[in-house]
Amino acid sequence: GYLIQEEDTQVVTVTENGVNYISEFIDEVKKGDIVITKVSEDGTLLSDVEFTLYSYDDINFENPLKTVITGNDGLAIFENVEYGKYKVKETKAKEGYNLSNEVLEVNVNEHGKIYDFEVINTKIIGEILATKISNVTKLPLEGAEFALYSINDKEFKYPLGFAISDEYGKISFKNVEYGSYVLKEIKAATGQTILFID
């Protein structure tokens, strides 16, 4: 785990009988860099993702050695990591993404080497469910049509999807990415009118 200093030679002269002359030789510990590139499923570089370095023997991940956060370049860099075995894991995901459960194992055994890894995050995906009921009978209404919009689409010009209530009044939008949305009724069920509430 150490480097021999090429120029590390010393001259020792014994001048007295029975006197020991001791000289110190200092070797440098081998060090390397651990570089993690954080990307989304489509290859977009992800910033604001936290990674933590642990000793290889820290099986419960209780004693972090160092924490770094990815920059706009998607890189998390642990610099000058000393010779030895380590584990690295993601400890905080970017907002809107699932936390990776991948644990990277790194054996730093070459001086100056860069140990490269790529970790892919998946987006948080959910489902939006709603029920359409009559304001009079409180019974489910079939055939009402709804549109889903981004919360930023204030004029409702760009629907992201459509759904029609079933016989139980249920509507569903599947595979919706993390975020905030507006659900708007755009066509009333047969015999009904859309009730607008200010």
Steps between C-alpha positions, in 0.01 A plus 500: 500500500799733489721657235877473520656842470746467210728774630471385861860410583688621801865491603561381855842534665598318816755710690482372857524152638173376647286788369210409270408735222139463391363654187135518392372401159149619426293333230192656344169312519355400162199712411241504226186688399151352490286669232128430469294627206133530586251479213129452442363217288517721191864596568437845650770598751352542848611760753423516873542126562683407820749213520673378815829309537525224762767255609451161337447345846220742595224256407221708658618829347520667841834684477524716190852603400406773253196634316492677163220642285487489121539830316338611176741266321342203681832413666562402860877486562673355804858627466817350648335194653767302682596141416232254614157357432191718512128510430315794348125542496249764404361656817273767351333497158418799284146621548265304276726193484514173690794439733736243349562194718820414310811467720830561321802306623837660436847361564744793488829321428673708234645845561346775288236273348149629434230247588202586275138402555166594346180481702159531335197642678141430407228764522225470758189384315152491647135468419231763547162360604173688544130422531221695329181515707171686471474804727133411556486121540865449599500198265779432248462649154612326183616681186649821638816597310807642671828647379828513687718813477833612640452738789696754294247486211279778642294536182442124456640493146713185519321196643730217605228237483128425510281260698129418515327390819390136501176349637639546854588865433873415506760673286868419482814655353787249508876548470491864610841649582574658836358852522185706541210489260150637442215259432220672309159371402448590133174316423222417744339159529172453308224706658744696719665838488849588613487669840755781528606599848688826556 
